[in-house]
Amino acid sequence: MYESEITRFIAELKRKNPRLEASQREGRALLWDRPQDAGATRRYRESRVAQQPYVYYPKDYT
């Protein structure tokens, strides 16, 4: 069965460092896998102010 160089490299990397996948999961959990607050998200979306169509041209300019 054919294995690419990248597949062999990753397999060898995992053999050399068996804790690699666990540390990747810990890093992901640190930044991404967090509980979400639906109320805070809703308040954030409701508090947004609509941007004017052309921001470089002031509205009150006549």
Contacts in CASP RR format, 6 or more apart in sequence:
PFRMAT RR
TARGET T0000
AUTHOR 0000-0000-0000
METHOD contacts of the structure
MODEL  1
MYESEITRFIAELKRKNPRLEASQREGRALLWDRPQDAGATRRYRESRVA
QQPYVYYPKDYT
3 11 0 8 1.000
13 20 0 8 1.000
14 20 0 8 1.000
14 21 0 8 1.000
52 59 0 8 1.000
END
